[in-house]
Amino acid sequence: MPAAHLVLASASPARLALLRSAGIEPEVVVSDVDEDALTAEIGTAEPDVLVSALARAKADAVVAGREPAAEPAQPTVVVGCDSLFTIDGTTWGKPASPAEAVERIRAVRGGEGVLRTGHHVVAATDGRFVHGVAQTTVRFASMTDAEIDAYVATGEPLRVAGSFTLDGRSAPWVEGIVGDHTNVVGLSLPLLRDLLGRLDISIVDLWDDAP
């Protein structure tokens, strides 16, 4: 059994896969946060403020819904994340429709933008929390209209911030990044390690196969 327990407040299969690739088998508890309503409430906040607020809302909702008696014997941390993509001063989350995804991808082809992921980590036993935002610059190749239509038809861009992902069908058009590649997938493993350390938990304490 790991020395510490991680609860992932996200339904993202990419985030789950990232943690598993790092030797961590998290408990997945999806929050009921209305991202659209919270985004509308915050309004024109800076992207860092918005992704931080969304990540915190997810983590706090899961912490609030956990029964104290259900806590395992080892220390437990709840991790909330949210990603947004900014290009030319405009910030996007997930597209609302295939038509919006097509419009966004046409806007980014041949250009570059910044993918931000807010991370909020809460120690479930005593309520201490830490947070941070990871930023990665992403440069895209040009896509033809036919390629964009084919990609959107897969449904993949409807599930991810900015209508693209580094670990899926859009990867051939990601020509380069500056920064942490795991952040583009949806959760920055280096930032998570740092945030856990601030709560006096080593990331190795979360390894599922630790000796």
Secondary structure, 3 states (H helix, E strand, C coil): CCCCEEEECCCCHHHHHHHHHCCECCEECCCCCCHHHHHHHHCCCCHHHHHHHHHHHHHHHHHHHCCHHHCCCCCEEEEEEEEEEEECCEEECCCCCHHHHHHHHHHHCCCEEEEEEEEEEEECCCCCEEEEEEEEEEEECCCCHHHHHHHHHCCHHHHCHHHCCCCCCCHHHEEEEECCHHHHHCCCHHHHHHHHHHCCCCHHHHECCCC
